[in-house]
Structure formats: C-alpha cells, structure tokens
Amino acid sequence: MTGVQTCALPIYNRSRITYVPVDNGDQQTADQMSKVAAQTMRSSDGYNMISDAYHGALITGINMIQIWLDFRDDPVSGEVKMDNCSYNSFLLDPYFKKRDLSDCNVVWKRSYLTKTACMSLVPDKKDVIEQLSGTYNSEKFPYMMENSTLNKDLLSYDEFYYRDYRKKINLIDSQNSMTIEWTGNKEGLNGFLSEFPHIQVQETMQPTVKLALLVAGKVLYHGRNPLNIDSYPFVPIITKFNPEIEDYSLKIRGLMRELRDSQFIYNKLRTSQLITIEAQSNVGYIVKETSMVDTNEILKPAPLKLLRLKRKASMADVQLIPTRDINPAVTESINISNSDFPDITGASEELLGQQTDNISGIALLARQKASWVTLEPLADSLNAAQRTLGLKLIEVIQKNFVPAKIERIINDKPTDEFYSRAFKKYDCAITEGYDTATQKEYQYLQMLNLKMNANLDIPDEIIINAAPIQDKQEVLEIGRAHV
C-alpha cells in the first residue's frame, strides 16, 4: 500500500545463537559476544540462510553455509557474509566422517561470476582477470545450472580448500594451568620470557586450512585461509549421515530420497484411478452399420445427445457400452500408499495437527511426543550445525574485527577477555527465542516475558525505554505524570 510504512514483525520460536559462560566465565563478555553475533547474523541474513540450507538438506541430504569476509565496504575489518551452498556447487573428501568437517581433507566450491564481480572480490588481480575468457569445465560439477547455458561472460570461480599444518608456539603457564598461542615475533617472545621466566615454550604443528583460488582455471591466490582461522569456512547441514557406508549416495541422504518409491507408487495408482473415472464418462456406443442417420451425433461432447436412427433400424442397433466400476482394490491401495508417507517420515497426523479422532489434550500431547522421536535426529542435526556456526562465527569476529568496530556495534567498549583465545571458557548455546529486527527489540520481549511470566518487578520505565515504539519520550512523560 502506498504511503503506509510497515515494520518487521518478530518471528517467534526461532532458534537463536547465544553465548553463555562456562563455570566462572565472565557474563558481560558472553553478553557482548551475543550482541555482536546477533548483529552479524542480522546483517548477513544468517538465519534465513540457515533455513534455506536446512530446506535444501532435507531434499538432497546436505547443504553448506559459507562464511566469508567482504572488504568492499569495510577495508579494515571486513563485513561477515554468509552464503547457502547447494549440493551441486561443492565437492567434499568422500572419506570424511565428522559433521563439522574436522577430518575432511578437501573442500572444493565453485561459483560462476562475471568479470566485474571477480575483479571486485580480487581487486589486486584486476589486470589478470581482464585477460581471462569464460570457461565451462563441467566435468566435476555437472549438475550446476550454469553448465547448461552458453553464457561466455561468466567465469568459473573456484575455491579449493585443503588441510595443511603450520608451526605453532604455545606459552604454557603451569601455575595457572593456562596455554595460549604466541603470535608475535621472536624478539618480542624473548622479551616476554625474560619478564616471566616461569612460562614454558612449546613448539607444535597446528592443523590448519589453506586456500587456492582459481578464476577460469588461473591461480590467483594460494595461501592461508583469508578468515585467519584454522578451520574450513563452511558449516554443513546434513540430515541423515551414515559415515560407515562406502556408497556416497547412501552415506548422505535426504528425507525425500526415502519417499521417492512411495510417491512413485502413489502417483501410478492415482493415475490409474483417474483414467478409469475419465473412461466412465466416455465409454462409447455399439452401433450397427447403416443404422444411424448421422454417425457424428455420437461423437458430440454434449451430455444430452440426440441419436437419429433410420426407419428400418431397431432400438437394439445402438447400445451404450456399460461403464466399469472402479476396482475397490485400487482405492484401498491408494489409501495404504498414502499412509506410507507419515510412516516413513514419522510426521504423524497428531504432529501436523491433522488428527481426526476426538481425543483428550493429554493423549494428543503424548502422541506428538512419540511421533517426534523419529524426527528428533533431524532437529539435532540443525542444532549441531547452528552451534558449529556460532563457535566459528565468534572466532572469525575475534580474529578480524578491530575493537573500534566492536564498540560501534555494542555501544560499549569490549571487555579485556573479549579477544581471549580461550574458547572453552565460553560455550555457544542454541536457544529458542525471538527473531527480531534489532537487539533492542529482543531485549524488550525478554523483559516483558520475565515480568508477565516470572512476576519480576521490572520498572515500567525500563521496559518502555527498550520498547520499539515511536514518541517514546511522550509515553514516558505520561507515565511519570500518573505516578
């Protein structure tokens, strides 16, 4: 509607990524991490990416969420972006067995971009990209839509990530049972050890990830992961995963694969039933030769027909072919086939709210919980993927965002522990909450819920300050006048 301003309504009961302190961790630091992650997920449309990836995984078995940094608007820290990678745009090490890809040796992801897009992503290789021509090597990615077109303006943009090792210097404080990585130079290390002689130094080999970037088959970059982390920038969402099976088509399966045979049988039975029903209205006539004045009268589609016979013909010369009744076995087979879908998926009528029998609420709830047992692994796979994404996201933020950017996001200075590498001190929790447009609105809904359901005495002024309403100052003044 023209002239009407709309606002985004919160989506209730959507799983959110939040951070909680473990044991005696700092709650303030965890809250700051949650605020930064919420703003990042909102700016990158992260939760919709998760929903799209999960929808694709239910069909094909696997989709991946890719995290990358866009330096085009922020050349200092970059902006965190997320993409939903469909099953046909990447190749994985066929022998990986862990859902977080921690034992995966290779991840190869392909995109098709224009020259201008490639030059904006790799600006220091602009002259090289300008000389490249479109390439369509579809042998490794035969199911990508771009391979079926002949648009030579697109260039293949390949990101080849692989496992490697790097030297790592650990500083061990046995007195406080702490271990941190030294990232400075050798001179700084010597000065640090002279000041703290009780610190022990240990050199190890740290597993890491390297990237080879190819545009139209030309290597433009080969080095460490641009996110400055030691893991892949991908978070896979896998619905049904059986890593012990050698056949890749059975190792990773979607929910739809198990329904294909039942759907084929159901479609075949329904088609047979419809053909029989259609034949009943067009069964035809048995006509004796030369008995009718105009034989085309039988072919008229009108339901009421006038059939003219010759004078010497009898009524028995034109007979309607008797209709066939639908075989009851076909109808019964359709009903049986239709019941296979909830039996295979586990999504019962009670779980979908489509039950027809009159039962009590307690019995209905018990049936829903019983049905949810078969679908719970699918929800667990999504929660595990979101938790992995949350841990990876805060690691990317700590490694790349400068303190000034963090302060601008949370309107407060980051704590001294915000950039701590002790990730075990803070855990990522997947909680059911509200997907709101702003962090302030989420805080308002939380406080309102606590006051209404937990009977906490939260002052109205604090709730109004957090409320996403217009003319807030006038509301506060009216409230103070009635006190």
N, C-alpha and C positions, 0 to 999 in steps of 0.2 A: 504494500500500500504506500502510495506516495505521501511524503510528509510525515510518516509515522516512524519514530525511532524505536528500534527493537533492541532488546538486551539478551545476552546468552543466559539461558536457564541452566542451573546446575543439573548434572546427570547423577542421580543417586545410585548408591550401591555399586560404584565402580572401584575396582582395586587400585589403590594408590601406592606409590613408593615413598616410604618414610624411613627415617634413620633413628635408631634407638641406641642408647649407650649400654654397653655390656658391663656387668658388675658395677664398678665405681667410676664409669666413664662420665665425662662432662656432658650434662644435659643441654647446656647452652650451645656447645659445639654441634651436638646432634640436631638441635633445632635449626641452627644456621645451615647445616648440610641439607636438611629437609626443605628449607625455603629456596635454596639455590637450585636443588633438583626439581622442585615444583615449577620454578620459573623456566628452567631449561626444558622440561617436558612440555610446558605450555607453548613456549616459543617455537619449538621444533615439531609441534603437533604429535608428540610422542605417544600419547595414549590412543589416538586414532590409528597410528602406525601399528601399535600392538594389536588392536582389534582387527585390522586388515590382515596382519601377518597370521594371527590365530585363525581367522576365517580361511585363509589360503592353506594353512597347515591341516585343518580338518578335512579339506578336499584332497590335497596332494600328499600329505604326510609331513611336510617340512616347508617352512619359510624362515627367512632370517631378517633380523633388524640390524642395519649397519649404522654405526656411529662414525661421523667424520666432522672435521673442523673446516668451517668456511671463513677464510680470511679476507674475503672481498669487502665486507663492511667493517670488520674489526681486524686490522692487520697486526695487532699486538697479541691478543689472546685468542681471537677467533670466536666464531659462534658455533655451538654444537648443533649439528643437524642429524636427522635420522631418516633412513630410507627403508622401505619394505622391499626386500629382495625376494622375488618369486622363485619357485623351484627350478625354473628353466634358465635362470640367469647366473647360476654358480655351479661349481663342481667342488666336491669335498673328497678328502682322503677316504677311500672306501673302507678302511680298516679302523676308523675312529670308533670308540666305544663309550665316550663320555659326552653327556648332553651339552656341556659348556665348551666343547672343542679343546679341552686342555691337553688331549693326547692326539689331536689332529695335526698331521704334518703339513698339509697343503690346503689352502682355500683359494680358489680361482673364481673371480667375479667379473662379469663382462657387462658393459653398457654400450649403447650406441649414441653418440653425441655429435653435434655439429662442430665445425672447426672453431667457431666463435666460443662455444661452450668449453671446448678443450683448452683454448688459449686463456680463458678466464680462470680455469682451475689450475693451469700450469703456466703462469704468465712469463716465467723466466725461459721458457722453451717456445716462445711465440714464433720465432723465425723458423724453427724446425717444423712445427705443426703446420705452418703456412704452406710448406712444400709437400705435405702428405696428401695422398689421394685416398678415396674411400676403399675400404676392404671388407669383404664378406666371407671370412673363413668360418663357415657354419658347421664344420665337422665336429667340433667339440660342443657347440650349443645349437643343435639342430631345431629345437623347439621354440626358439625365440622368434617373436613376431617379426622383428626387423629383418630376419634372414629370408623371409618370403617376399620382401619388397626389393625394388631395384633402385632405391634412392642412394645415389653415389655421393650425396652431400654429407652423409653420416660416416663418422669414423668409429672404429671399434676402440673402446676404452677399457683396457684390461688391467685389473688389479690382482697381481699374483702375490699372495702372502704365503710365507713358508717359515717353518720352525728353524731356529738357529740358537747359538749360545754367545754370551758376552761375558767379559770379566767383571766381577763384582767385588767390591771391597766392603766388608762388614766391620763395623765397630761394635765390639761386644763389651758390655758393662755387666760383669758377673755379679757385682754387688747389688745392683738394682734389677738384675735379670732382664736386661733390655738389649736389643740388637737393632741397629739402624744402618742404612747404607750410606757410605761416604760418596758424595757426588762432586766434590771439589777437586782441585789439583793436588799434585804431590807435595808442593811447598806448604800449602795450607794444612795438609794432613800432618806433616812433620811438626808444624807449629801447634796444632791441636793436641798431638800426643805429648809434646813437651809440657803442656799445661795440665793434661790429665794423664799421667803416666800409668794409671791402673787400667786404662782402656786397652783391650786386646784387638789386634787387627787380624782379620781372616780374609783370604782371597779365595773366591769360589767362582764357579761357572754358572751363570744365571740363564735359564731358558728364556728366550725372547722371540720376537717375531720381526721379520724383515719384509720389505715390500719391493717388488719390481713392477714399475708402472710402464705399460706399453700402450702407445696410441698408434693405431693402424700397423701394429707389428713392430714399431720402433720403440726401443727402450729409452725412456725419458728420465727415469729416476730408479735408483737401486740403492737402498739403504734401510735405516731403521724405520720402524712404524712411525708415521707422521704424528700420531697421537701421543708419542713418548711413553707408551705403556708396553709391557712385555707380553701382552695377550692379543688375540685377534680382535679387531673392531666389530665383530659380528656376535650376535646373540641368537642362536637358533631356537625356534619353537617347533618341537617335534611332538606329534600327538601320540603315535604308537611306535615304540622303539624297541627292537629286539636285536641288540648288537652281536649276539652269538650266532645269528643266521648269516650264512655266506651270501645268499642271493640278495642283492641290494633292493630288489623290488619287494621283498618280504621283510627286509631289515627295517625299512622305514615305510609305514603305511598310514594312510589317512582313513578317516571314518567312512568316507564314501566308497572306498575300494570294497569293503565288505558288503555294501548294499547293491553293488552292480548286478550280481547274479539274480538277486531277488527282484530288482527293478526290471530286469530283462524278462523274467517270467511273468511278472505282473503286467507289463506292457503287452506281452503276447496274448495273455488271457483276455485283457480288456479289448484288444483289437479284434479278437475272435468274437467276443460278445457284441461289439458294435457292428461288425459285419453281419451277424445274424439278425440283429434288430433292423438294420437297413434293408436286408433282404426281405423281411416280412412285409414291408410297405411296397415292394416292387417284385412280387413273386411272378406275375405274368399270367397269361391265359393259354389254354389249349384250344386251338381254333381249327375246325375242319376246313380243308381247302375249298375255296369258292363259296363259302357260306356267308361271308360278310360283304356289305356294300362297299365299305371303305376300311381297309385293314389299318390305316393310320390312326383311326379313332382309339385303338387300344394303346397306342404309344403316347397319347396325350398325358401330360403330368397332372392334370386336374384330378382332384379326389372324386368328383362326381362325373362319371363318363356316360355318354350316350352311344351304345353299340347298336348299329343298324344291321339287321340280318336280311338276307334275300327271302323272297316269298316262299320258295321251296325249302328253305333251311328250317331246321328244328332248334328248339332251345338247347338241346344236348350237343349241338355242333360247336358251341362256345362255352367252355368251362373254366372257372377260376382255379388256378393251381392252389391247393390248400397250403396254408402257412405252416412253418415249422416252429415248434415251441423251443425256447432256449433250454438247452440241456441243464438241468439243475446241478449237475456236477461241475459245470463251468462257473456258475455263480458261487458255489461252495469253494471251488479252487481259488477264486478271486478273493474271497473273504479270508481264506487261510493264508494266501500270499500277502495280503495286506497286513495281517498280524505279524508277519515276519519282521517288518521294519522296527517296531518297538522292541521285539525280542532280541534283535541283533544289536541295536544301538543302546538298549537299556533305557530309552526315553519312554517311559510308560505314560498312559493317559493321565494318571494322577500327577505326574511330574510336570506335564504340559498343561494341567488344568482342564482337561477334556473328559474327565470321568463322567459316566452317565448314571451309575448306580447311586442310590441315596445312602450315604454312609456318614458316620459322625466325623467331626473335625479331627479327633484324636486318631481314628483309624486312617483318615486321609493323610495325616502327617506321618504316620508310621509307614504307609505305603510309599510316600515320597522319599523318605529316608532310605528305605530298602532299595528303591529304584536308583537312587543317587550313588549307590555303592559301585555300580558298573561304570558310571560316568565320572567318578571322582578322580581316576588317574588322568583324565583329560584336563580337568581343572588343576590338578597338581603340576602337570607339565607347564601350564601357563604361569602359575605362581612361581615355579622354579626359574622360568625364563625371565620373569619380571625381577626377581631377586638378583639374578646374574646381571641383568641390565642395570639395576640400581647400584650394585657394587662397582661395575665397570664405569658407570657414569660419574660417580664421585671421584674415582681415580683419574679420569680424564680431566675433571674440573681442577683437582689439586695440582696436576702436572702442568696445566696450561693457563688457567685463569690467574691473573695478577691480583693482588689484594685490593687494588682500586676498583676493579670490576666486581669483585665480591661485595665490597662495601656499597657500590651503586645498586646492586640487586637487593640486598637485605636491609639497606639504610642503616647499617651499623658496621663497626669495624670487626673483621673476623678475629676470632679468639686465637691465642697463641697455639692451640692444638689443632686448628683447622687444617693446617698443612702437614700435620703429622702423618707419617707413613705407617703408623701402627693401625692397620685396618681392622685387626682383630678386636680393637677397643670399641669399634662402632659396627653395629650389625644393620643390615638392611631388612626391614620388615614390610611385608605386603599386607596392608590393612584395607578393609572395606570402608570407603568414605565417600566424599562428595567431589565430583569433578567440576570445580568452579572455574570461573574466568580469571579470578585473582586470588592470591593468597589471603588477602584481607577478607574476602567473602567466605573463604573456607574457615577462617578463624571465627567469623561471626556465627556460622552454622554450628561450629563446635561449642561455642559458649552458650548459644541458645539451647542446644541439646542437653548440656550439663545442667542448665537452670531448670528446664522443664522435666527432665527425667531423673536427674540426680538430686534435685532440690537444693542445689548450691546457691548461696546468697550472693550472686554476682550483681553488682550495681547496674541499674538500667543505663546509666550514663556510659559505662564501659561498653555495653552491648550496642548502644546507639552509635558510638564512635566507630565501631567495627562494621556497622550495617552498611551495605551498598545502596544507599538511598540518596536522593537529591535534597537540597535545602536542609542538610543535616544540622546546621547551626540553629535554624529556626526551631527545629524539633527539640534540640537541647534546651533552648531558652524557654520553650513552653513547659518542658518537664521541670525545670528549676522553679518556674513560677507557681506550679501546683504543689511544690514540696512545702 
